[in-house]
Amino acid sequence: MVIIMEFDVVVAGGGLAGVISAISAARDGMKVLLVEKCGYLGGMATAGLVFPFMSYRERGSGKPANAGLFAELLRRMYELGGQSSAESTAYKEEYMKLALDRMVREAGVKVLFHSLLSEVVREGRVIKSITISTCQGNIKISAPIFIDATGDADLTAFAGLEYKLGREEDGLCQPMTLNFRLTNVDWSRYDYAKANKLYKEFREKGLIKNPREDILVFKYPIYNIMHLNTTRIVGKNPVSVEDLTESEMTAREQVYEMYQFMKNNIEGMENCDIVSSASEIGIRESRRIVGHYVITKEDVTGAVKHDDRIARATYEIDIHNPAGTGTYHCPVPENDYYTIPYRALIPVGADNLIVAGRPISSTHEAHSSFRIMPITSCIGEAAGAAAAIMKKLDCKSIDVPMKQLQDTLVDYGALI
């Protein structure tokens, strides 16, 4: 067992929330370690092929709600050729991998790939260390401050801290989806309405097993490629290894079923073929921490502005039915936004832990709004900035001076 103790901040999870947390802490002088289970950064944007970015602009006015390091990432991808503009929601994930590599290196973040979080040691209210499993064996890492950016609140859960799972009435989570892509698509002949009408007819006749009610497709920014976010795995626990394994296999069957349906029945799809599927299934919802504030549906629909706000959010409540068919939508008021309170990032029961990304403290309904990548990126930027302040002031996570944190974020171009 190797002991590493020289880091100021350790970030578990290299999705966008984790990467941006690490960069945010490092630019304020922290010695940061970022550990990631894959061989590249980006999380759901890269490993999960989640595409495109959902809107990060106010409905109606079109004013941006998410900026800061997220906007910097967009700019970097555009300069590499991974986006058509620095304001696009469509991107090529291979360019994102490179952009994120460069950003963490320039910030001085130490990165360990192929490193799976396997153990957390907590003494009272303090996280003392984590253990990661690697090709070298297990490595134990100590630091005064930890950021849980695992997406599933693994660090929080492994520390024995309280969390919620799924919707309040039955614990079911939003369905998981395996994103995939078809090539050789003739977009000029593809008719969205006709394809969905026929799909529904096939479902009614029992010829389609996938419980999703429609076909959700996007144009990928490479000629004749179609991106499909249309598989649906319901009733499975995304933090059960057995359920997760079964879900991956079932989703691949749904991919093949959809491919066959499209190829054999839809105009413009006669020559299509499967070009790729995500290396891991997309998880919309899993654990949510129990924090010092619980974000609710009323915060979202009421466009509430909290005193301890650290990020803006404009995306609607978007709940894919955890039990089967159907999707529920409820918008944020037009020309407006709500805010993410810092208290929701801080788990009750730990003094040196901050959570970044979708597992922050909320209800099932509210979670369905802020779970998207532009918002979780901005939550990550705030988490990293707060960690740096914690280290400099030697204070608890919940005691970070709010004006100092907010001023820091605004100075770096974030919108709060």
Secondary structure, DSSP 8 states (H G I E B T S, - for coil): -EEE---SEEEE--BHHHHHHHHHHHHTT--EEEE-SSSSSBGGGTTS---S----B-TTT--B---THHHHHHHHHHHHTSSSSTT-S---HHHHHHHHHHHHHHHT-EEE-S-EEEEEEEETTEEEEEEEEETTEEEEEE-SEEEE-SSS-HHHHHTT--EEES-TTT-----BB--EEEES--GGG--HHHHHHHHHHHHHTT------SS--EEE-SSTT-EEE----B-S--TT-HHHHHHHHHHHHHHHHHHHHHHHHHSTT-TT-EEEEE-SS-B-S--EEE-BSS-B-HHHHHTT---TTEEEEE---EEEE-TTSS-EEEE---TT--EEEEGGGGSBTT-SSEEE-STTSSB-HHHHHHHTSHHHHHHHHHHHHHHHHHHHHHT--GGG--HHHHHHHHHHTT---
